[in-house]
Amino acid sequence: MEKNVGGYDRIARLVLGPIVIIAALAIYFEVLAVAGLLGAALVVAGLLVGAVLVATGATQVCVLNRLLGIDTYRDRTGEDESPDPGVGRAH
């Protein structure tokens, strides 16, 4: 699959993913008080969302971005794919 996650999008995923996982674990270990079914749902949702954020940030591939047509990845191999022929070339 082509990479479609980059720049600030990738940084945000790699920062927020572990924070969400830590918050879910804090609820699980009762550091944050959320009891009952809501607490269990938040733990499961937090671990799942956090893991997805970390995985998509690390692999730079997001299926949801692909479905929505979002691409924040910029190829840095030196190939110019810009529509304006004058952009990105040395003069």
Backbone atoms as SQL, in Angstrom:
CREATE TABLE atoms (id INTEGER PRIMARY KEY, chain TEXT, resi INTEGER, resn TEXT, atom TEXT, x REAL, y REAL, z REAL);
INSERT INTO atoms VALUES
  (1, 'A', 1, 'MET', 'N', 0.833, -1.181, 0.000),
  (2, 'A', 1, 'MET', 'CA', 0.000, 0.000, 0.000),
  (3, 'A', 1, 'MET', 'C', 0.882, 1.250, 0.000),
  (4, 'A', 2, 'GLU', 'N', 0.389, 2.273, -0.656),
  (5, 'A', 2, 'GLU', 'CA', 1.120, 3.533, -0.701),
  (6, 'A', 2, 'GLU', 'C', 1.002, 4.280, 0.614),
  (7, 'A', 3, 'LYS', 'N', 2.077, 4.962, 0.983),
  (8, 'A', 3, 'LYS', 'CA', 2.055, 5.781, 2.190),
  (9, 'A', 3, 'LYS', 'C', 1.137, 6.980, 1.963),
  (10, 'A', 4, 'ASN', 'N', 0.338, 7.312, 2.988),
  (11, 'A', 4, 'ASN', 'CA', -0.545, 8.468, 2.889),
  (12, 'A', 4, 'ASN', 'C', -0.630, 9.253, 4.195),
  (13, 'A', 5, 'VAL', 'N', 0.284, 8.976, 5.121),
  (14, 'A', 5, 'VAL', 'CA', 0.330, 9.687, 6.398),
  (15, 'A', 5, 'VAL', 'C', 1.727, 10.271, 6.557),
  (16, 'A', 6, 'GLY', 'N', 1.801, 11.583, 6.721),
  (17, 'A', 6, 'GLY', 'CA', 3.099, 12.218, 6.883),
  (18, 'A', 6, 'GLY', 'C', 2.971, 13.562, 7.574),
  (19, 'A', 7, 'GLY', 'N', 4.077, 14.210, 7.767),
  (20, 'A', 7, 'GLY', 'CA', 4.101, 15.556, 8.341),
  (21, 'A', 7, 'GLY', 'C', 3.514, 15.616, 9.733),
  (22, 'A', 8, 'TYR', 'N', 2.738, 16.679, 9.957),
  (23, 'A', 8, 'TYR', 'CA', 2.137, 16.888, 11.275),
  (24, 'A', 8, 'TYR', 'C', 1.106, 15.817, 11.607),
  (25, 'A', 9, 'ASP', 'N', 0.471, 15.264, 10.602),
  (26, 'A', 9, 'ASP', 'CA', -0.490, 14.182, 10.805),
  (27, 'A', 9, 'ASP', 'C', 0.199, 12.992, 11.472),
  (28, 'A', 10, 'ARG', 'N', 1.367, 12.625, 10.977),
  (29, 'A', 10, 'ARG', 'CA', 2.116, 11.502, 11.536),
  (30, 'A', 10, 'ARG', 'C', 2.587, 11.812, 12.954),
  (31, 'A', 11, 'ILE', 'N', 3.102, 13.012, 13.163),
  (32, 'A', 11, 'ILE', 'CA', 3.575, 13.403, 14.491),
  (33, 'A', 11, 'ILE', 'C', 2.433, 13.357, 15.498),
  (34, 'A', 12, 'ALA', 'N', 1.270, 13.877, 15.099),
  (35, 'A', 12, 'ALA', 'CA', 0.112, 13.874, 15.993),
  (36, 'A', 12, 'ALA', 'C', -0.296, 12.452, 16.365),
  (37, 'A', 13, 'ARG', 'N', -0.289, 11.558, 15.395),
  (38, 'A', 13, 'ARG', 'CA', -0.655, 10.165, 15.672),
  (39, 'A', 13, 'ARG', 'C', 0.343, 9.502, 16.622),
  (40, 'A', 14, 'LEU', 'N', 1.636, 9.781, 16.419),
  (41, 'A', 14, 'LEU', 'CA', 2.658, 9.157, 17.256),
  (42, 'A', 14, 'LEU', 'C', 2.725, 9.755, 18.657),
  (43, 'A', 15, 'VAL', 'N', 2.199, 10.954, 18.836),
  (44, 'A', 15, 'VAL', 'CA', 2.146, 11.562, 20.166),
  (45, 'A', 15, 'VAL', 'C', 0.832, 11.210, 20.870),
  (46, 'A', 16, 'LEU', 'N', -0.291, 11.368, 20.161),
  (47, 'A', 16, 'LEU', 'CA', -1.593, 11.141, 20.783),
  (48, 'A', 16, 'LEU', 'C', -1.895, 9.660, 21.025),
  (49, 'A', 17, 'GLY', 'N', -1.395, 8.774, 20.168),
  (50, 'A', 17, 'GLY', 'CA', -1.644, 7.342, 20.349),
  (51, 'A', 17, 'GLY', 'C', -1.209, 6.831, 21.713),
  (52, 'A', 18, 'PRO', 'N', 0.054, 7.043, 22.095),
  (53, 'A', 18, 'PRO', 'CA', 0.477, 6.583, 23.427),
  (54, 'A', 18, 'PRO', 'C', -0.261, 7.291, 24.572),
  (55, 'A', 19, 'ILE', 'N', -0.624, 8.551, 24.381),
  (56, 'A', 19, 'ILE', 'CA', -1.373, 9.260, 25.426),
  (57, 'A', 19, 'ILE', 'C', -2.736, 8.612, 25.638),
  (58, 'A', 20, 'VAL', 'N', -3.414, 8.259, 24.552),
  (59, 'A', 20, 'VAL', 'CA', -4.718, 7.598, 24.653),
  (60, 'A', 20, 'VAL', 'C', -4.563, 6.221, 25.303),
  (61, 'A', 21, 'ILE', 'N', -3.525, 5.500, 24.953),
  (62, 'A', 21, 'ILE', 'CA', -3.280, 4.183, 25.563),
  (63, 'A', 21, 'ILE', 'C', -3.017, 4.328, 27.058),
  (64, 'A', 22, 'ILE', 'N', -2.217, 5.304, 27.447),
  (65, 'A', 22, 'ILE', 'CA', -1.923, 5.529, 28.868),
  (66, 'A', 22, 'ILE', 'C', -3.194, 5.908, 29.620),
  (67, 'A', 23, 'ALA', 'N', -4.034, 6.746, 29.022),
  (68, 'A', 23, 'ALA', 'CA', -5.300, 7.127, 29.665),
  (69, 'A', 23, 'ALA', 'C', -6.199, 5.902, 29.843),
  (70, 'A', 24, 'ALA', 'N', -6.255, 5.030, 28.840),
  (71, 'A', 24, 'ALA', 'CA', -7.068, 3.808, 28.950),
  (72, 'A', 24, 'ALA', 'C', -6.538, 2.902, 30.057),
  (73, 'A', 25, 'LEU', 'N', -5.209, 2.772, 30.126),
  (74, 'A', 25, 'LEU', 'CA', -4.625, 1.951, 31.185),
  (75, 'A', 25, 'LEU', 'C', -4.843, 2.572, 32.561),
  (76, 'A', 26, 'ALA', 'N', -4.843, 3.893, 32.638),
  (77, 'A', 26, 'ALA', 'CA', -5.113, 4.574, 33.915),
  (78, 'A', 26, 'ALA', 'C', -6.542, 4.286, 34.378),
  (79, 'A', 27, 'ILE', 'N', -7.484, 4.232, 33.447),
  (80, 'A', 27, 'ILE', 'CA', -8.861, 3.874, 33.808),
  (81, 'A', 27, 'ILE', 'C', -8.907, 2.415, 34.246),
  (82, 'A', 28, 'TYR', 'N', -8.213, 1.544, 33.535),
  (83, 'A', 28, 'TYR', 'CA', -8.223, 0.117, 33.861),
  (84, 'A', 28, 'TYR', 'C', -7.649, -0.138, 35.259),
  (85, 'A', 29, 'PHE', 'N', -6.552, 0.518, 35.579),
  (86, 'A', 29, 'PHE', 'CA', -5.918, 0.324, 36.885),
  (87, 'A', 29, 'PHE', 'C', -6.473, 1.260, 37.948),
  (88, 'A', 30, 'GLU', 'N', -7.592, 1.910, 37.642),
  (89, 'A', 30, 'GLU', 'CA', -8.355, 2.755, 38.567),
  (90, 'A', 30, 'GLU', 'C', -7.570, 3.959, 39.079),
  (91, 'A', 31, 'VAL', 'N', -6.627, 4.434, 38.277),
  (92, 'A', 31, 'VAL', 'CA', -5.954, 5.691, 38.591),
  (93, 'A', 31, 'VAL', 'C', -6.909, 6.836, 38.272),
  (94, 'A', 32, 'LEU', 'N', -7.652, 6.695, 37.184),
  (95, 'A', 32, 'LEU', 'CA', -8.748, 7.600, 36.850),
  (96, 'A', 32, 'LEU', 'C', -10.048, 6.881, 37.181),
  (97, 'A', 33, 'ALA', 'N', -10.926, 7.541, 37.910),
  (98, 'A', 33, 'ALA', 'CA', -12.133, 6.885, 38.398),
  (99, 'A', 33, 'ALA', 'C', -13.272, 6.978, 37.382),
  (100, 'A', 34, 'VAL', 'N', -13.472, 5.900, 36.646),
  (101, 'A', 34, 'VAL', 'CA', -14.633, 5.738, 35.773),
  (102, 'A', 34, 'VAL', 'C', -15.105, 4.313, 35.995),
  (103, 'A', 35, 'ALA', 'N', -16.254, 4.169, 36.632),
  (104, 'A', 35, 'ALA', 'CA', -16.689, 2.843, 37.052),
  (105, 'A', 35, 'ALA', 'C', -17.692, 2.236, 36.086),
  (106, 'A', 36, 'GLY', 'N', -17.864, 0.965, 36.231),
  (107, 'A', 36, 'GLY', 'CA', -18.914, 0.251, 35.533),
  (108, 'A', 36, 'GLY', 'C', -18.663, 0.018, 34.060),
  (109, 'A', 37, 'LEU', 'N', -19.772, -0.098, 33.359),
  (110, 'A', 37, 'LEU', 'CA', -19.733, -0.411, 31.931),
  (111, 'A', 37, 'LEU', 'C', -19.076, 0.702, 31.127),
  (112, 'A', 38, 'LEU', 'N', -19.277, 1.947, 31.532),
  (113, 'A', 38, 'LEU', 'CA', -18.654, 3.071, 30.837),
  (114, 'A', 38, 'LEU', 'C', -17.136, 2.978, 30.936),
  (115, 'A', 39, 'GLY', 'N', -16.625, 2.648, 32.094),
  (116, 'A', 39, 'GLY', 'CA', -15.184, 2.498, 32.279),
  (117, 'A', 39, 'GLY', 'C', -14.618, 1.391, 31.402),
  (118, 'A', 40, 'ALA', 'N', -15.315, 0.264, 31.348),
  (119, 'A', 40, 'ALA', 'CA', -14.856, -0.854, 30.520),
  (120, 'A', 40, 'ALA', 'C', -14.867, -0.468, 29.040),
  (121, 'A', 41, 'ALA', 'N', -15.907, 0.237, 28.616),
  (122, 'A', 41, 'ALA', 'CA', -16.006, 0.670, 27.221),
  (123, 'A', 41, 'ALA', 'C', -14.891, 1.657, 26.883),
  (124, 'A', 42, 'LEU', 'N', -14.596, 2.562, 27.796),
  (125, 'A', 42, 'LEU', 'CA', -13.525, 3.533, 27.560),
  (126, 'A', 42, 'LEU', 'C', -12.155, 2.855, 27.491),
  (127, 'A', 43, 'VAL', 'N', -11.953, 1.837, 28.307),
  (128, 'A', 43, 'VAL', 'CA', -10.678, 1.109, 28.264),
  (129, 'A', 43, 'VAL', 'C', -10.508, 0.420, 26.911),
  (130, 'A', 44, 'VAL', 'N', -11.526, -0.300, 26.478),
  (131, 'A', 44, 'VAL', 'CA', -11.442, -1.017, 25.204),
  (132, 'A', 44, 'VAL', 'C', -11.282, -0.032, 24.046),
  (133, 'A', 45, 'ALA', 'N', -12.109, 1.006, 24.020),
  (134, 'A', 45, 'ALA', 'CA', -12.043, 1.997, 22.944),
  (135, 'A', 45, 'ALA', 'C', -10.697, 2.721, 22.953),
  (136, 'A', 46, 'GLY', 'N', -10.208, 3.077, 24.133),
  (137, 'A', 46, 'GLY', 'CA', -8.940, 3.787, 24.240),
  (138, 'A', 46, 'GLY', 'C', -7.765, 2.961, 23.768),
  (139, 'A', 47, 'LEU', 'N', -7.749, 1.686, 24.158),
  (140, 'A', 47, 'LEU', 'CA', -6.665, 0.816, 23.710),
  (141, 'A', 47, 'LEU', 'C', -6.717, 0.602, 22.203),
  (142, 'A', 48, 'LEU', 'N', -7.909, 0.437, 21.664),
  (143, 'A', 48, 'LEU', 'CA', -8.058, 0.221, 20.227),
  (144, 'A', 48, 'LEU', 'C', -7.668, 1.465, 19.429),
  (145, 'A', 49, 'VAL', 'N', -8.204, 2.613, 19.819),
  (146, 'A', 49, 'VAL', 'CA', -7.902, 3.862, 19.107),
  (147, 'A', 49, 'VAL', 'C', -6.421, 4.205, 19.230),
  (148, 'A', 50, 'GLY', 'N', -5.866, 4.062, 20.426),
  (149, 'A', 50, 'GLY', 'CA', -4.446, 4.354, 20.629),
  (150, 'A', 50, 'GLY', 'C', -3.554, 3.455, 19.792),
  (151, 'A', 51, 'ALA', 'N', -3.887, 2.164, 19.735),
  (152, 'A', 51, 'ALA', 'CA', -3.095, 1.225, 18.945),
  (153, 'A', 51, 'ALA', 'C', -3.173, 1.552, 17.449),
  (154, 'A', 52, 'VAL', 'N', -4.363, 1.921, 16.982),
  (155, 'A', 52, 'VAL', 'CA', -4.522, 2.286, 15.566),
  (156, 'A', 52, 'VAL', 'C', -3.719, 3.542, 15.253),
  (157, 'A', 53, 'LEU', 'N', -3.763, 4.534, 16.138),
  (158, 'A', 53, 'LEU', 'CA', -2.994, 5.762, 15.908),
  (159, 'A', 53, 'LEU', 'C', -1.497, 5.478, 15.840),
  (160, 'A', 54, 'VAL', 'N', -1.002, 4.684, 16.758),
  (161, 'A', 54, 'VAL', 'CA', 0.431, 4.348, 16.756),
  (162, 'A', 54, 'VAL', 'C', 0.794, 3.550, 15.506),
  (163, 'A', 55, 'ALA', 'N', -0.026, 2.574, 15.158),
  (164, 'A', 55, 'ALA', 'CA', 0.270, 1.733, 13.993),
  (165, 'A', 55, 'ALA', 'C', 0.239, 2.545, 12.694),
  (166, 'A', 56, 'THR', 'N', -0.759, 3.401, 12.529),
  (167, 'A', 56, 'THR', 'CA', -0.840, 4.189, 11.298),
  (168, 'A', 56, 'THR', 'C', 0.250, 5.253, 11.243),
  (169, 'A', 57, 'GLY', 'N', 0.639, 5.771, 12.388),
  (170, 'A', 57, 'GLY', 'CA', 1.738, 6.730, 12.404),
  (171, 'A', 57, 'GLY', 'C', 3.072, 6.070, 12.096),
  (172, 'A', 58, 'ALA', 'N', 3.255, 4.863, 12.589),
  (173, 'A', 58, 'ALA', 'CA', 4.521, 4.152, 12.373),
  (174, 'A', 58, 'ALA', 'C', 4.652, 3.636, 10.937),
  (175, 'A', 59, 'THR', 'N', 3.561, 3.116, 10.383),
  (176, 'A', 59, 'THR', 'CA', 3.615, 2.557, 9.029),
  (177, 'A', 59, 'THR', 'C', 3.362, 3.605, 7.950),
  (178, 'A', 60, 'GLN', 'N', 2.816, 4.738, 8.339),
  (179, 'A', 60, 'GLN', 'CA', 2.460, 5.836, 7.430),
  (180, 'A', 60, 'GLN', 'C', 1.398, 5.428, 6.416),
  (181, 'A', 61, 'VAL', 'N', 0.568, 4.461, 6.778),
  (182, 'A', 61, 'VAL', 'CA', -0.516, 4.009, 5.920),
  (183, 'A', 61, 'VAL', 'C', -1.805, 3.995, 6.744),
  (184, 'A', 62, 'CYS', 'N', -2.851, 4.671, 6.242),
  (185, 'A', 62, 'CYS', 'CA', -4.136, 4.711, 6.932),
  (186, 'A', 62, 'CYS', 'C', -5.237, 4.402, 5.922),
  (187, 'A', 63, 'VAL', 'N', -5.990, 3.347, 6.182),
  (188, 'A', 63, 'VAL', 'CA', -7.060, 2.938, 5.279),
  (189, 'A', 63, 'VAL', 'C', -8.158, 3.991, 5.245),
  (190, 'A', 64, 'LEU', 'N', -8.489, 4.580, 6.391),
  (191, 'A', 64, 'LEU', 'CA', -9.528, 5.609, 6.429),
  (192, 'A', 64, 'LEU', 'C', -9.131, 6.826, 5.599),
  (193, 'A', 65, 'ASN', 'N', -7.872, 7.237, 5.697),
  (194, 'A', 65, 'ASN', 'CA', -7.393, 8.337, 4.845),
  (195, 'A', 65, 'ASN', 'C', -7.579, 7.983, 3.374),
  (196, 'A', 66, 'ARG', 'N', -7.257, 6.764, 3.013),
  (197, 'A', 66, 'ARG', 'CA', -7.388, 6.327, 1.617),
  (198, 'A', 66, 'ARG', 'C', -8.844, 6.388, 1.170),
  (199, 'A', 67, 'LEU', 'N', -9.758, 5.910, 2.012),
  (200, 'A', 67, 'LEU', 'CA', -11.183, 5.928, 1.669),
  (201, 'A', 67, 'LEU', 'C', -11.713, 7.350, 1.516),
  (202, 'A', 68, 'LEU', 'N', -11.185, 8.274, 2.334),
  (203, 'A', 68, 'LEU', 'CA', -11.634, 9.668, 2.280),
  (204, 'A', 68, 'LEU', 'C', -10.858, 10.501, 1.270),
  (205, 'A', 69, 'GLY', 'N', -9.837, 9.912, 0.668),
  (206, 'A', 69, 'GLY', 'CA', -9.040, 10.635, -0.317),
  (207, 'A', 69, 'GLY', 'C', -8.064, 11.630, 0.290),
  (208, 'A', 70, 'ILE', 'N', -7.658, 11.386, 1.529),
  (209, 'A', 70, 'ILE', 'CA', -6.730, 12.277, 2.227),
  (210, 'A', 70, 'ILE', 'C', -5.317, 11.720, 2.099),
  (211, 'A', 71, 'ASP', 'N', -4.373, 12.581, 1.726),
  (212, 'A', 71, 'ASP', 'CA', -2.978, 12.172, 1.603),
  (213, 'A', 71, 'ASP', 'C', -2.091, 13.274, 2.157),
  (214, 'A', 72, 'THR', 'N', -1.496, 13.049, 3.327),
  (215, 'A', 72, 'THR', 'CA', -0.620, 14.051, 3.939),
  (216, 'A', 72, 'THR', 'C', 0.849, 13.679, 3.802),
  (217, 'A', 73, 'TYR', 'N', 1.124, 12.600, 3.085),
  (218, 'A', 73, 'TYR', 'CA', 2.504, 12.146, 2.892),
  (219, 'A', 73, 'TYR', 'C', 3.130, 12.878, 1.719),
  (220, 'A', 74, 'ARG', 'N', 4.342, 13.352, 1.920),
  (221, 'A', 74, 'ARG', 'CA', 5.088, 14.005, 0.845),
  (222, 'A', 74, 'ARG', 'C', 6.336, 13.184, 0.586),
  (223, 'A', 75, 'ASP', 'N', 6.480, 12.696, -0.634),
  (224, 'A', 75, 'ASP', 'CA', 7.637, 11.885, -1.017),
  (225, 'A', 75, 'ASP', 'C', 8.882, 12.761, -1.040),
  (226, 'A', 76, 'ARG', 'N', 9.918, 12.346, -0.352),
  (227, 'A', 76, 'ARG', 'CA', 11.145, 13.137, -0.263),
  (228, 'A', 76, 'ARG', 'C', 12.294, 12.486, -1.034),
  (229, 'A', 77, 'THR', 'N', 11.990, 11.728, -2.068),
  (230, 'A', 77, 'THR', 'CA', 13.036, 11.050, -2.827),
  (231, 'A', 77, 'THR', 'C', 13.720, 11.962, -3.826),
  (232, 'A', 78, 'GLY', 'N', 13.181, 13.165, -3.998),
  (233, 'A', 78, 'GLY', 'CA', 13.780, 14.099, -4.937),
  (234, 'A', 78, 'GLY', 'C', 13.035, 14.185, -6.250),
  (235, 'A', 79, 'GLU', 'N', 12.074, 13.300, -6.455),
  (236, 'A', 79, 'GLU', 'CA', 11.273, 13.349, -7.667),
  (237, 'A', 79, 'GLU', 'C', 10.232, 14.441, -7.524),
  (238, 'A', 80, 'ASP', 'N', 10.115, 15.265, -8.548),
  (239, 'A', 80, 'ASP', 'CA', 9.158, 16.364, -8.515),
  (240, 'A', 80, 'ASP', 'C', 7.860, 15.912, -9.160),
  (241, 'A', 81, 'GLU', 'N', 6.777, 15.881, -8.381),
  (242, 'A', 81, 'GLU', 'CA', 5.484, 15.489, -8.915),
  (243, 'A', 81, 'GLU', 'C', 4.518, 16.658, -8.909),
  (244, 'A', 82, 'SER', 'N', 5.017, 17.879, -8.769),
  (245, 'A', 82, 'SER', 'CA', 4.126, 19.025, -8.704),
  (246, 'A', 82, 'SER', 'C', 3.575, 19.342, -10.089),
  (247, 'A', 83, 'PRO', 'N', 2.330, 19.846, -10.152),
  (248, 'A', 83, 'PRO', 'CA', 1.735, 20.139, -11.446),
  (249, 'A', 83, 'PRO', 'C', 2.385, 21.330, -12.151),
  (250, 'A', 84, 'ASP', 'N', 3.016, 22.231, -11.388),
  (251, 'A', 84, 'ASP', 'CA', 3.671, 23.396, -11.980),
  (252, 'A', 84, 'ASP', 'C', 5.109, 23.010, -12.308),
  (253, 'A', 85, 'PRO', 'N', 5.506, 23.025, -13.583),
  (254, 'A', 85, 'PRO', 'CA', 6.838, 22.564, -13.948),
  (255, 'A', 85, 'PRO', 'C', 7.969, 23.396, -13.357),
  (256, 'A', 86, 'GLY', 'N', 7.693, 24.621, -12.945),
  (257, 'A', 86, 'GLY', 'CA', 8.753, 25.477, -12.389),
  (258, 'A', 86, 'GLY', 'C', 8.972, 25.282, -10.912),
  (259, 'A', 87, 'VAL', 'N', 8.062, 24.603, -10.228),
  (260, 'A', 87, 'VAL', 'CA', 8.144, 24.442, -8.786),
  (261, 'A', 87, 'VAL', 'C', 9.057, 23.273, -8.442),
  (262, 'A', 88, 'GLY', 'N', 9.975, 23.472, -7.533),
  (263, 'A', 88, 'GLY', 'CA', 10.808, 22.401, -7.019),
  (264, 'A', 88, 'GLY', 'C', 12.048, 22.098, -7.829),
  (265, 'A', 89, 'ARG', 'N', 12.303, 22.855, -8.851),
  (266, 'A', 89, 'ARG', 'CA', 13.494, 22.611, -9.665),
  (267, 'A', 89, 'ARG', 'C', 14.564, 23.656, -9.379),
  (268, 'A', 90, 'ALA', 'N', 15.799, 23.194, -9.433),
  (269, 'A', 90, 'ALA', 'CA', 16.924, 24.125, -9.237),
  (270, 'A', 90, 'ALA', 'C', 17.090, 24.976, -10.487),
  (271, 'A', 91, 'HIS', 'N', 17.396, 26.252, -10.290),
  (272, 'A', 91, 'HIS', 'CA', 17.569, 27.166, -11.421),
  (273, 'A', 91, 'HIS', 'C', 19.011, 27.519, -11.621);
